Amino acid sequence: MNTSTPFPEPNDDDVERAVAELENYVAAHAPAAADPAPPAAAPATKRVRDLRAEVDEAHLLLELQADAAPLLVDTDRVRRSRKRAAEAARLHALAQDPAARAWQASRVRLVLTAAALTALVGALAWSTTGVHHTLTLGMVERTAAWWGAWAVEPVISTVLLVVVGARAFLATRGRVLHHPHLAVVEYGALTVTLTLNVWPYLPWVSVPWARFDPMQLLAHAIGPLVAVGAVAVLPIIWTAFADLDHGLPVGPTPTPTSPEYRQNTPGTAAAQRGTTGDRVALLVDRARWMIAAGHLSADPSATRLREALGCGTDTAREVRDALRRSAA
């Protein structure tokens, strides 16, 4: 006789667990449901496309405009202006350089001298024709005396130019040339030239008062008057340029010795420098005494020292520099 063993009844938890596992299994092996097809978009019109492009362009422009790099790039006009400004600044700095100032003064002096000499030569050339006219009145043309009359004014002018050149050159070396003989020669030559130019046109002398023409007299007096002006102003101008202080330190200039004699005379240059230094030292002591006595100001200029000490312009500048160094 068979006896069957009864199976226990499943409880509720086991049933729920089995159902859950079955659901999971079915869900894992079930075919995926196809996604529903999206609804078809309406075709974009031209107006929509234009507006979308405009919006996209606006976003890109805002992004690019936020970058300030293009504003930092120099334009051609800015570069040209910066170049001109830099050049002007360098030229201004160069104009303050002592060597450049000395060179500029030298060029200006050369131009002024050339202009004055041109006026002087032109005036003397005009005066030559007047002198020749006066000397050849009543003379047969193209004779020896007639041709020789052309040389009278150039001879007088040459003497005058020698005096003017000497005065002007010595003025640049701190020496004002004053001599009574030179003054007599200078103004005597100008007086003779003026007289020979205006003699045929003077009233009561060569021309009756009724025929006197003052403009003709003035026209023939222009040459000598211009020559007098050039003779008077040229030495003064050169003296003023020689007294300019460009800020360059002035020291004794050693005398160069040729190579073949340098070894034979080793102490010559040193002796010359020593002599120059001793002379400057004596002048410095004298200038200090004059400052203490009240004859000179506390910081005298080179021109004032030159006049007070009776030395040249270069030496006066050395004395001035020595006084300033000792006062510093």
Summary of the structure (lengths in Angstrom):
residues: 328
radius of gyration: 52.5
end to end distance: 146.1
largest distance: 197.4
contacts: 773
relative contact order: 0.07
helix: 72%
strand: 1%
